[in-house]
Amino acid sequence: MTSGRKEAVLVTGGGGFLGRYIVDDLLRRGGDVRIFQRSDHPDLAERGVSVHRGELNDRSRLTAAMKGCHAVIHTAAKAGVWGPRASFFEANVEGTRSVLTAARASGVRRIVHTSTPSVVFSGEAFEGADESLPYGRNWLCHYAETKALAEKEILAAHSDQLRICALRPHLIWGVGDPHILPRVLARARAGRLAQVGDGSNRVDITHVRNAAAAHILALDALDAGRAGGKAYFISQGEPVYLWPWIGDVLARAGIPPLRRRVAARTAYRLGAVAEMIWRVLRLSGEPPMTRFVSVELAKSHWFSIEAARRDLGYRPELHPTEEGLKEYIAAL
């Protein structure tokens, strides 16, 4: 966005974890900031955010929310490692199609789509790979598959009239995180967390402030004629050894170190058995282990962010990992 120009931006899922940080950044820039959510958010309304309620597949409400908008940041999605494929498809694929349809009907000029590195999942390790990777296979998880379908469709819709790019932030964490670190801490406190694999795997992590900043930079890059039709990996740019990093977080939170270890192959087999039991007995909730989770916990998966640095001007050094951890632990 040209400096000093005020514009209207709609954030789908703007009341969520990442969405709120994006909204904060947009409010600091000024302009008309809107969110589209299923639930109400009076605290954001008090800060001047226009709150529009509805389901992603309610295209009439979505189109009305986008009326007069210059850009959309589409963060809303169904995440998770377990559940019926239909629910993931409806939220992630059909929901993204609704965003595209409403954007075209409303005259929106730019869309930044929040994707995930899981779109390249193949069950194999990734070390320093870049965006030339093909989309995945052998998904093991409906989330990964449907996010890949959504990313492919929305990037294919890029044109001179509607510029689109996608971001793939990996393992977003920070103050307000409702998913990753809280689950790790809760399981560790309950004695139900075990190291999977030999602990030598490195993974990307992304502080939420960096993830939010990347979305704003992507908007500006599209405005400047860059990044259109492309996807970008986003992270801290410094992969961590997953299990030592988790151990550090536990120590800072005053939780005893992990004592149990499970071999990667054993965890994979346990995941397969648990999935079968959950399907056959139609149990509620998610299994304690799945094949997808076992792979994610045991194998390396970190990616080059050179394209994001080059095309977006992305600089994760602005919110370093150590600073973010201190802030997170203080908030606990």
N, C-alpha and C positions, 0 to 999 in steps of 0.2 A: 504494500500500500504506500502510495506516495506520502511523504512526511507532511503532516498537517491536514490530510484529507480524512474526514469522518465518514464512516460507512456503516451499514447495517450488516451484522453477522449473526447467523443463527447457529447455535451449537446443539446438535441432537445429543441427548444424554448429558446436558450441561449441569445437571444436579448431581452427577456421579463423581467418583474420585478424580479421575483425570479431567473430566469436564469442568469441575469447579476451578481447577488451576488454570485452565484455558480461559474461562470466564474472567478470572482475576486479571489475567494479562490483557484481555480485551478491554476491560473496564479502565485499566490504567492508560490505555491508548485513547480512550474516549470513543464516542460514536454510539450507535444503537445496538445494544447487546441483547440478544434473545436466546432463550433455550426452549427446547421441545422435550417434554418429559411426560411420563405417565402420572407422576405424583406432583403435588404442589410444593413450592419452595418459597414460603413467605420471606425468609431471610434474604434470599437473592432479590426478590421483588423490592424489598426495602432499600437495597443498594442500587436500584434503578434498572434491574434486569427485567425485560418483558418475558413473563413466564407463560408458555403455551402448553396446555395439557392435551395429551392424546396418545394413541397407539401409532407406531410407525406406519402401519398399514392402513391407517385412516388418512387416505390421500387428500381428502378435502380439508381436513384440519391442518395437515402438514403444509399444503399449498397456501392456506390462509396465513400460517405462521411465517412463511417465507415471503409474503407479499412485500415488495419494496426492498428485499435483501440483495446485497451485492455478492455475498459469499455464504457458504455453509461449511461448518466443520462437523463431520459425521462421526461421532464417537460411540453412539448407542449401538449395543450389540448384546447378544446372549453369550456369555462366557461360561466355561466349565468343562469338565472332562467326562461327564456322564449325563445321560438323559436321552429321550427319544429324538431321533434325527429330525422329525417333523418340526419340533419346537425350535431347534437350531436353524433349520432351513427358513422357517417363517420369519424369525427375527433377523438373521444375518443376510440372507439372500433376498427374500421378498421385501424386507425392510429397506435394504439398499436400493432395490428397484423403485420403491416408493419415493425415496429421497431423490433419485434421478428424475422421475416423472414430475414430482412437485417442483424441482429446481427448474426444469425446462418450462413448465407452465408459468412459473413466477418470474422468469427472466434473470435468474441467478447466473453469475458469470464465472464463479470459481467454487470448487469443492475440494476440501482436504479430507480424505477418507482415512480413518484410523484402522489400520490392519494389524497384522501380527507376524512375527517370524515363523509361526507355526504353519504358514501357508506353504513353506518349502519342506515340511516334515517328511522324512522318508524312513525314519528309524535308524538312520546313520548319524555319525558324529559330523559336526561342521566346525572347522577351525579357520577363521579368517576369510570365510567365503563371502562373495559379494552378490549384487543383484542379478548377476548373470545366471544364478541358480534357477533351474526349472521349478515349476510348481510341484508339490509333493505327490506322494503315492503311499499306499499301504498306511492310510491315515491313522487308524486305531482310535480316532476321536472325531466326533461329528463337528466339534468346534473348529478344528483345523481345516477340515474339508469344506465346511460352509463358508468360512472366512476366505478361503482360496477362491471359491466360486464367486463370492461377492467382489473381491479385489479384481479378478479378471474382468468381470462385467463392467465395473465402474471405470476402470482404466480404459477399456475399449470404447467407452462413451466420450472420451476426451476429444475436444474439437476446438476450433478457434472461437466458437461462440460460448462454449462451456469448458473451461480449463480445469483439469482434474489431476491430482496426484495422490499417492497413498503413502502412509508412513507405517513402519513396522517396529514400534518400540518393544523392547524385550524386558520382561519381568519388571514392570513399573512398581516402585515402592516409594514410601515417604510418609509424612504425617497425614493421617486420614485414610491410609491404606486399609480397606476392609477385607482384603483377601489374603495376599501372599504371606507377609510377615506375621500377621495375627494368627493365621492357621499354624504356621511353624512354631510360634511361641506357645500356643495353646497345646499342641501335641507334645511338645517337649516337656511342658509343665506336668502333663498327665502321664508322662513316661511312655508315650505311644509313638515317639519319633526315633527312627533308626537310620543310620547312614546307609545309602544304597550305592553299591560299587566300592571301588578302592580309594575314592577321594581324590583322584588325580584329574578329574574332569573340570574344565574351565567353562564358565558361562557368562553371557552378557547380563548386565543389570542396568536399569535406567531410573535415575531419580525423577520423580514426578515433575519437578520444576523444569528439568531438561526436556522431558517429553512434551510438556505444555509449550515451552519455548519453540520447539521444533515445529509445532503446528502453526504458530504465528509466522515463523520464518517461511514455512511452506506457502502460506497465503500470499506473502510478499513476493516470493519467487514466481508464483503463478501470475501475479499482477505484472511482473517484469518480463514475462514471456519465457521463464525458465521452468523446468521440472514437469511440464505437462506430459501426461501419459506415463509417468514413471513412478516406481515404488522405491522407497528408501529405508534401509535398516537404520534404527536409532538406538543408541545405548550410551553408556558412560565412556565408551572408547577404551576401556581398560577391563578386560574380562577378569573375573575373580575365580579362584579355586572354590567351587561351590560349597563343599562341606567345611573347609576351614573358615570361609566367610560366615556361614551359618553358625559355626562354633563361636566366632567372635561376637556375633549379634546376641547369642544366648548368654555369653559371659557378661556382656555389658548390661543385659537385662537381669542379671543375678540368677540365671538358671544353670544348674549343673551341666557339665559337658555330656555329650552322647556317649553311651557305653556299648550300644548294640550296633552291629553291622550286618547287612544282608548283601550277599553277592548279587551282581546285576542279573545274572541268569535266573537265580532263585526268585528275585523280585518280579521278573517278567512272568515266570510261571505262576507265581502266586496271584499276579494280576489277572492272568487268563482264567484261573480257577474262580477268583472272586467275581469277575464279570459274568461268567456262566451261571454261578449261583444267583446273582442278582437278577439276571434275565429270567431264569427258570422259575424262581420263587417270586419274581416281581416285587422285590424288596424296595422300600423307600430309601431316599438318600442315595449317596454314592458309595461304591465299594471302598474299603480301606486302602486298596491298591488297584491300579489298572495298568495295562501294558504301556499305554502312552506315558503315564506318570513315571513308570519305572525307567523308561528310556530317557526321559527328560532329567531325571535325578542322577543317572549313572553316566551319561555320555556328554562329551563336550558339545556346546553349541554357542559359538560366538562368531560375529560377523564384522566385516569391514564397514566403517562408516565414512570412508573417504568420499563417496558420492554425495552424502548429505553435507559434509564439510564444504565440498566444492560448489554444489548447486544451490544449497540452501543457506550457506554461511553458518551452519550448525557448529556450536562450540560448547561441548559438554563440560569444559573446564570451568564454566561460569558457576556450576553447581556441583562441586566435587563430591565424591562418595563419602569421604570422611566427614565433611561438614554435614551432609545429609544424615549420616548415622547418628552423629551427636544430637542433631535436632530431633530425630525420631525417638531416641532413647530418653531425651529430656521430656518429650511429650507423653511418654508412657507413665 
